[in-house]
Amino acid sequence: MGAKASHVSEVSENENLRKLIGTESISENDPFWNQLISFSFTSPTNSADTKLLEETTVLLSKALIENNPRTGNFGALVRIFLSRTKELKISTECQE
């Protein structure tokens, strides 16, 4: 799936999301984070897709909550996000 836009119904099957919520810790240096951040999907266009997305994210969130005390993947995601936003800010300041 990578950077290719997926349909809402494919979100729960995304390999990278599965790894994030899984039982294994992911190093902050792992190229996985680039793949995860590049994941996108087509926004819901009807109420059925919106409901499906909500149900899917609830299930994924529950798995992340259950596994995160062992893996720390949510904390790693936050640190990666903060690091990337700092890089982006520096990049935009250099362009000015």
C-alpha positions as CSV (number, residue, x, y, z in Angstrom):
1,M,0.0,0.0,0.0
2,G,2.8,2.5,0.8
3,A,2.2,6.0,-0.4
4,K,-0.6,4.8,-2.7
5,A,-4.0,6.0,-1.6
6,S,-6.2,3.1,-0.3
7,H,-9.9,2.7,0.2
8,V,-11.3,3.0,3.8
9,S,-12.1,-0.7,3.7
10,E,-8.3,-1.5,3.3
11,V,-7.2,0.5,6.4
12,S,-7.5,-2.4,8.8
13,E,-5.4,-4.6,6.5
14,N,-2.6,-2.1,6.1
15,E,0.7,-3.9,6.9
16,N,2.2,-0.8,8.5
17,L,-0.7,-0.1,10.8
18,R,-0.7,-3.7,11.8
19,K,3.0,-3.5,12.7
20,L,2.4,-0.3,14.7
21,I,-0.4,-1.8,16.8
22,G,1.4,-5.2,17.0
23,T,3.3,-6.8,19.9
24,E,6.8,-6.0,18.7
25,S,8.7,-2.8,19.6
26,I,9.7,-0.7,16.6
27,S,13.0,1.2,16.8
28,E,12.9,4.9,16.1
29,N,15.6,4.3,13.5
30,D,13.5,1.7,11.6
31,P,12.6,2.7,8.0
32,F,9.1,1.5,8.9
33,W,8.3,5.0,10.2
34,N,8.8,6.5,6.7
35,Q,6.4,4.0,5.3
36,L,3.8,4.5,8.0
37,I,3.9,8.3,7.6
38,S,3.5,8.0,3.8
39,F,0.4,5.9,4.2
40,S,-2.8,7.6,2.9
41,F,-6.3,6.6,2.1
42,T,-9.2,8.1,0.3
43,S,-11.5,10.1,2.6
44,P,-14.9,8.7,3.2
45,T,-17.5,10.0,0.7
46,N,-20.6,8.5,2.3
47,S,-22.0,7.5,5.6
48,A,-21.3,3.8,5.2
49,D,-17.6,4.5,4.6
50,T,-17.5,7.0,7.5
51,K,-19.0,4.3,9.8
52,L,-16.6,1.7,8.5
53,L,-13.6,4.0,9.2
54,E,-14.9,4.7,12.7
55,E,-15.3,1.0,13.5
56,T,-11.9,0.2,12.0
57,T,-10.1,2.9,14.0
58,V,-11.7,1.9,17.2
59,L,-10.5,-1.7,16.8
60,L,-7.0,-0.6,15.8
61,S,-6.9,1.8,18.7
62,K,-7.9,-0.9,21.2
63,A,-5.1,-3.1,19.9
64,L,-2.6,-0.2,20.2
65,I,-3.8,0.5,23.8
66,E,-3.4,-3.1,24.7
67,N,0.0,-3.6,23.2
68,N,1.6,-0.2,23.8
69,P,2.7,-0.8,27.5
70,R,5.0,-3.6,26.2
71,T,6.0,-2.0,22.9
72,G,6.2,1.7,23.5
73,N,5.3,2.2,19.8
74,F,2.9,5.1,20.5
75,G,5.6,7.1,22.3
76,A,8.0,6.3,19.4
77,L,5.3,7.6,17.0
78,V,5.0,10.8,18.9
79,R,8.8,11.3,19.0
80,I,9.1,10.6,15.3
81,F,6.2,13.1,14.6
82,L,7.8,15.8,16.7
83,S,11.2,15.2,15.1
84,R,9.7,15.4,11.6
85,T,7.8,18.6,12.4
86,K,11.0,20.2,13.7
87,E,12.8,19.2,10.5
88,L,9.9,20.6,8.4
89,K,10.0,23.9,10.3
90,I,13.8,24.2,9.9
91,S,13.4,23.4,6.2
92,T,10.7,26.1,5.7
93,E,12.8,28.7,7.6
94,C,15.8,27.9,5.4
95,Q,13.7,28.5,2.2
96,E,12.8,32.0,3.4
